[in-house]
Structure formats: C-alpha cells, structure tokens
C-alpha cells in the first residue's frame, strides 16, 4: 500500500488513517500500530522540518513482513541524510549535559528491527522493518 503526503504537519492525521487502513486490510496485529505510527511520524516530521529545499510530496509505502511491517518513506529532490549516521545519544547523561536533538531517531532505531537507507538521484529513502519488539542500540 502506498500513498503520497504533502509537506505539512497537518498531514499526520491522514498518515495515521492510512496506517490504520493498512493494518485492517492486511489483518496485522493492531498492537504493532503504535510502533509503526511513532516511527513514521518521527521520520516524516524530520523530513518536513529539515528538507526545506523541496516542495515535493513524501511517499509512504507499507508492506506486511513476516508478521511485522516494512515501511518506506521517500523524500524527493533533497540532499543526502542517512538517519543511521547521527551521533550516538547518551540517554544516561544528566539533562543539563545533553545536546538537543537526535532522541526521536534514537527511538526509531530502538523500535525497528532493521533500518536501510538509500540515496539515488536526489531521492532519500528510509526503510524500516519492525515486529514491535525493542532492539538493542
């Protein structure tokens, strides 16, 4: 299942409705929706916030994957940004010693079983697979 969404936070409600329809259509365990919705929201918001050089829609693709879900978000006409390459987040550091940013991507990495990044012809595609079980990061 695939659908494009405009570069606006107002699209988040439509994205959640899209994932809900996918889960119903495919008969996937609804308990997994929280993980998928949180990861999709974090990645989508980052694309809208930081990839300001384009006005093109963001494509979201959902596929069943061995009892879990594979999700891809593709952002077109943008610079390269591999979310796996960010600096590590020290979640044990006191708040006053932390640098803002990166915690949302840390959560995505923790919640996804696998994350793949592809950049080709100014298209940035992030794919993650999850079965809902937290990962060691």
C-alpha positions in Angstrom: 0.0 0.0 0.0 1.4 3.4 -0.9 0.4 7.0 -0.7 1.9 10.4 -1.0 1.6 13.2 1.6 2.2 16.9 1.5 5.0 18.5 3.4 2.9 19.6 6.3 2.4 18.5 9.9 -1.3 18.7 9.1 -0.8 15.5 7.2 -0.1 13.5 10.3 -3.8 12.7 10.9 -4.1 11.4 7.3 -0.9 9.3 7.8 -2.4 7.7 10.9 -5.6 7.0 9.0 -3.5 5.5 6.2 -1.7 3.1 8.6 -4.9 2.2 10.3 -6.5 1.2 6.9 -3.4 -0.8 6.0 -3.5 -2.7 9.3 -7.2 -3.5 8.9 -6.7 -4.6 5.2 -3.8 -6.8 6.0 -5.0 -8.2 9.3 -1.8 -7.3 11.1 -1.8 -7.2 14.9 -3.1 -3.8 15.9 -0.7 -3.7 18.9 2.1 -3.1 16.3 0.5 0.1 15.1 1.9 2.2 17.9 5.4 1.4 16.9 4.8 1.9 13.2 2.9 5.2 13.8 5.6 6.6 16.1 8.4 5.7 13.7 6.6 7.0 10.7 5.7 10.3 12.5 9.3 10.8 13.6 10.8 10.2 10.2 8.1 12.3 8.4 8.4 15.2 10.8 12.2 15.2 10.3 11.8 15.2 6.5 9.4 18.1 6.7 11.5 20.0 9.2 14.9 19.6 7.7 14.5 19.0 4.0 13.2 22.5 3.2 14.8 22.7 -0.2 11.9 20.8 -1.8 8.1 21.1 -2.0 7.5 17.6 -3.4 5.3 15.2 -1.5 6.7 12.4 0.7 5.8 8.9 -0.4 5.0 6.3 2.3 4.9 2.6 1.5 3.6 -0.1 3.8 4.1 -3.9 3.3 3.4 -6.9 5.5 6.7 -8.6 6.5 6.7 -12.0 8.4 4.1 -10.9 11.0 5.5 -7.4 11.1 5.6 -4.4 8.8 8.1 -2.9 6.4 7.7 0.8 5.9 9.5 3.1 3.4 9.5 6.9 3.4 10.9 8.5 0.2 11.7 12.2 0.1 12.3 13.6 -3.4 14.7 16.3 -4.6 16.6 16.5 -1.3 20.2 16.3 0.0 21.5 13.1 1.4 20.8 12.4 5.1 21.3 8.9 6.5 19.5 8.8 9.9 21.7 5.9 11.0 24.8 8.2 10.8 23.8 10.6 13.5 25.9 10.9 16.7 25.1 8.5 19.5 22.6 9.6 22.1 23.7 9.3 25.7 20.4 8.6 27.4 22.1 8.3 30.8 23.6 11.8 30.7 22.1 14.4 33.0 19.7 16.8 31.2 22.0 19.8 31.5 24.8 17.8 29.7 22.7 16.7 26.8 22.6 18.3 23.3 19.1 18.8 21.9 18.1 16.6 19.0 18.6 13.0 18.0 16.3 11.4 20.6 13.5 10.8 18.1 15.8 9.0 15.7 17.3 7.1 18.6 13.7 5.8 19.4 13.2 4.8 15.8 16.5 2.8 15.9 15.4 1.2 19.2 11.9 0.2 17.9 12.8 -1.0 14.4 14.4 -4.5 13.8 16.3 -3.1 10.8 16.8 0.2 9.0 18.0 0.6 5.5 18.9 3.9 3.8 19.2 4.5 0.1 20.0 7.8 -1.8 19.8 7.9 -5.5 19.1 10.8 -8.0 18.4 13.2 -5.1 15.8 10.8 -3.6 16.2 9.9 0.0 14.6 6.6 1.0 14.4 5.3 4.6 13.1 1.7 5.1 12.5 0.1 8.4 11.1 -3.3 9.4 9.5 -3.9 12.8 7.8 -6.6 14.6 7.2 -4.4 17.7 10.0 -5.9 19.8 12.5 -3.2 21.0 16.1 -3.6 19.8 19.4 -3.0 21.5 21.1 0.1 20.1 
